[in-house]
């Protein structure tokens, strides 16, 4: 019965009869249970089909959306398996975990920091990541620029925006973003390429739409007032990335729907060898 329901859902999504974001909560829970037993290859393929369907519905090319495969708590072997499926961009939430894990993963991968960045972790973050999605203050922006100059690197960064106004979340208030961008325009060793947000959690993916739309509209207003473009919108995760794509996301941060449910945090073992 479960296999029949999952098959019917896949046919509906591929044919455009229903949107994944509108599926009943029962079906989403069912697929989540089934995902736990599926291989990474199967999950990656399913994510690609869903992205293609969401892009088709939005009149966008599938290659206009990049997957950031968030490997938080998952081991290097899982990263290698996802990389073997053709994924190249991987995300980590914590600098310390990334510092131990990245040397054990395939060397050709592009790593993004998607979690909160403390100022005292800015230097290793500059060394480890090509893109930092979570710059949430002008002070951090300037510190990253100074460190990048010292390290001879030029990371790309996104400003995290607290669109919802939740006290529990990090990020700029929307009204503060233009001022932060003015500061960024005077920096020479980092490049601000876009905005990122995390909407409030909700069982219904459609509840995220107003926050994604607000971020896109903020980006469009800011981009119109400055010479440098802001091409990137990092928004959408496993539960709501189709909605994010329909609102203009260029990067979607997907963890569970690629790697499966999170287990205990990964720790390096003695004698671990670096991947090729």
BELVEN-V128816 format. One line per field, one symbol per residue. phi: phi as a letter, one per 40 degrees, with the letter a starting at -180 (. if undefined). psi: psi as a letter, one per 20 degrees, with the letter a starting at -180 (. if undefined). A space follows every 10 residues. Layout:
phi: ???
psi: ???
This chain:
phi: .ccccccccc cccccgcbcd cbccddcccc ccccccbccd dccccccccc ccccccccgb cdccbbcbcc cdgccdcccc ccccchcbbb bbcbcccccc cdccbdcccb bbcbcdbcdc bcccccccbc bbcbcbacdc dccccccdcc cgbbccbbcc bcccgcccbc hccdcccdcc cccccccbbb bcbibbabcc caccdcccdd ccccccccdc ccccbacccb cbbcahbdca ccccccbhdb bbbbbdcbcg dcbcdcbccc gcbccc
psi: gghgggghgg ggghijhqqh ijqqhghghg hghhhhiqrh gggghggggh gggggghikq phjipppooo jpiqrhhhgh ghhijiqhpq qqhpggghhh ggijrpijqp pqpirpoqhi jgghghhhph poilojqhgh ghghggghgh ikrmqqqqpp pmhijphiqr qqqhhighgh hgghhiqijq ooiaqqqorq qqhohhhigh hgghgghggg gghijrgpqm ipooqpahij hgggghjjpi ppopfgigia qpbqpppqqp jpqqq.
